[in-house]
């Protein structure tokens, strides 16, 4: 199960409206100083294996690929609008690097 906070949903919907697309995609990629790093992008198309999460009552969705979803059990996606606004993905039983951008399982 993945939890998407209201703040994260609102920001994703803002990004989708601004970019005139229906999907926000999150994927884990190799890299960073701890091994895995999350990548965000807006998209206008579904890809094979995408797992969709509804952001509103319409067609707007967060998409997570089938490989990434296997690492995200009990994850929480939040948006912090403080000094350095950013999406924050918290996954239990992972350790983060010093910069907070990448993590290890």
C-alpha positions, -999 to +999 in steps of 0.1 A: +000+000+000+012+035-009+000+066+009-001+099-011-007+129+011-031+157+002-002+181-002+015+157-027-018+152-046-024+190-049+011+196-061+010+168-087-024+181-100-008+216-102+021+201-123-003+182-145-025+212-152+006+234-159+020+208-183-014+199-199-009+162-193-027+135-172+001+115-156+030+121-132+055+092-133+078+081-105+105+055-110+136+043-092+168+043-111+203+032-103+225+061-092+231+086-064+255+081-036+235+052-020+225+031-050+189+041-060+175+075-068+139+085-075+130+102-108+099+123-115+084+133-148+051+143-163+037+121-191+009+120-215+009+083-220+006+051-200+033+025-205+030-013-203+033-024-167+024+010-151+005+008-118-018+038-116-029+057-085-058+082-089-051+118-078-086+131-082-120+121-095-109+126-131-082+111-154-052+124-135-029+097-121+004+090-105+021+061-124+047+038-109+064+012-131+062-025-122+098-027-110+097+004-088+064-007-072+081-038-057+103-015-036+075+007-023+056-014+002+041+010+028+057+040+012+044+076+018+047+103-008+045+138+006+052+173-007+071+198+015+065+234+005+092+248+028+124+265+019+134+238-006+100+226-020+102+189-031+084+156-031+095+133-004+092+096-007+096+077+025+100+039+022+103+019+055+135-001+060+157+020+037+186+042+046+191+075+030+224+092+019+235+125+034+220+146+007+186+128+010+183+122-028+192+085-029+188+055-006+197+018+000+173-011+006 
